[in-house]
Amino acid sequence: MMDPARASQAFFGGAGNPNPGVTRGLLDIPGWEGMTVTQAAQAVQLSAYPDYYAKWETSARAWLSELG
């Protein structure tokens, strides 16, 4: 997806899911709060490389801290 707003809505899902009944987002996955970042991302994205997200977690947390 090239539209950041739509991509975000699809990733998070729930009531704002632009593809209801077709895709599931993070908010549609029971227990996501107790998952690692990598497990949660994989639960949504269903990547062929399930551990790929792990290498970005430290950087993402640092960026989030900087951006507030």
C-alpha positions in Angstrom: 0.0 0.0 0.0 1.2 3.4 -0.9 -1.2 5.4 1.3 0.2 5.6 4.8 -3.1 6.3 6.4 -4.8 3.3 4.8 -1.8 1.1 5.5 -1.9 2.1 9.2 -5.6 1.4 9.4 -5.2 -2.0 7.8 -2.3 -2.9 10.1 -4.2 -1.9 13.3 -7.6 -3.2 12.1 -10.4 -3.2 14.6 -13.3 -0.8 13.9 -11.1 1.3 11.5 -10.1 -1.7 9.3 -10.6 -0.6 5.6 -10.9 -4.3 4.6 -13.3 -5.8 7.2 -13.8 -9.5 6.8 -10.9 -9.7 4.4 -7.8 -8.9 6.5 -7.2 -8.8 10.2 -5.2 -6.2 12.0 -3.4 -6.1 15.3 -6.5 -5.2 17.3 -8.3 -8.2 15.9 -5.7 -10.7 17.3 -6.5 -11.9 20.8 -3.6 -11.5 23.2 -1.5 -9.2 21.0 -0.6 -7.1 24.1 1.4 -10.0 25.6 3.3 -10.7 22.4 6.8 -9.5 21.5 6.9 -6.9 18.8 8.1 -9.6 16.3 5.3 -12.0 17.2 2.7 -9.3 16.9 4.0 -8.1 13.5 4.1 -11.6 12.2 0.6 -12.3 13.4 -0.6 -9.4 11.3 1.8 -9.6 8.3 2.1 -13.4 7.9 5.6 -13.0 6.5 7.6 -15.9 5.0 10.4 -14.5 7.3 8.8 -14.4 10.7 11.8 -13.2 12.6 12.7 -10.4 10.1 11.0 -7.7 12.2 13.2 -8.4 15.3 16.3 -6.7 13.9 14.4 -3.4 13.7 12.9 -3.4 17.2 15.8 -1.6 18.9 16.0 1.1 16.2 12.2 1.5 16.2 12.1 2.0 20.0 14.9 4.6 19.8 13.1 6.5 17.0 9.8 6.4 19.0 11.6 7.8 22.0 13.2 10.6 19.9 9.9 11.5 18.2 7.8 11.3 21.3 
